[in-house]
């Protein structure tokens, strides 16, 4: 949803930030931007674990949460990863 609305959000933000435009036009752009769905904002995108869907402690490099990465590392399913035990 964020990718679909990115062009429209960029146009409205450009109008809002342009100080040469009249105040009423900038205000109208502000209202249009606030009427857009919240999920169209790119800041609401959340990284999730690809296996479990867990939203917290997800490593960007693997796309897995710490719990899933540890389980898969113990089973030897992640190449190059060795779980330490002492």
N, C-alpha and C positions, 0 to 999 in steps of 0.2 A: 504494500500500500504506500509505503514511503517513496519507493522508486517511481510509482505512477504519478504522484503529486509533486515530485521534486521540481519540475519546471515551473509549475504554477506558483509554488511557494517562493521560488527564487525571483520570479517576476514581481510578486507582491512585496517581497522584502526590498527589492531594488527601488520600487516606487516609494516605500516608506522611508528609506534611507536617503533619498534624493532631496536635498534641501532647496533645490531650485523649483520644485513643484509646489503648487498652491497647497495650503494647509488642509482644505476640505478634500482634495484628491488623496492626499496622504492618509487622512483620517478614514476615508472610505476604503482604502486598501487595508488599513489596520482592521477594520470591521470584517472585511472579506477573509482576511487571514485567520481571524478568531473564529469564524464560522466553519472553517475547514475541520474535518475530523481529527481528533487528537492522535490517532494512530498513523496519520500521514506525516508526522514529525519524525525525522531520523533519530532524534535523541531517545525515542521510546523503544528502539530496537534493543533486544536483550540477547546476549549470547547464551545459548543453551547446549547442554550435553546432547550429542547426536544419538547416544544409545538410550539414555534414560529421560532426557528432557529436563534435567535438574538445572535451575537457573543460576546457582551460585558456584563459585570456585571452578570455573571452566577454563581450561588452558587453551589459549588461542592456537597454539601450534598443532595440537592434536584434535581439538574440538570435543574433548572428553572432560568430564568432571574428575576431580581428584580421586573420588571413590572408585569410579569405573576404571580409571587409568591404573590404579593400584591393583584392582582385581585382575585386569587383563595382563598387567606386568607380572603378577605372581604366576599366572598360567602360561607365560611365555608367548603371548599373542601380540605383543608390541615389539617390533624389531628395534634393536638397539637399546632396549630398556631392561635393566636388571634391578630387581627389587632387593635392597640390602636387608640382611637379617644377621643379627649377632647375638 
